[in-house]
């Protein structure tokens, strides 16, 4: 769903995060870019930007979900229980 108020790069970043969240093991840049169907250079810039806010992290040459994203998800889950 792409509405007139959508921001394309945010949607792309969400695809990257979703790809990382769906993996048990750290992912290579190439495998992430292939899965989300984006060029490697654009995928890398998205990953680096997300890493600056600790939403992704790099382990050697592979990528994982960052601690801040895990914390956000945990907070949201706890708050959802209150509904």
Secondary structure by P-SEA (a helix, b strand, c coil): cccccccaaaaaaaaaaaaaaaccccccaaaaaaaacccaaaaaaaaaaaaaacccccccccccccaaaaaaaaaaaaaaaac
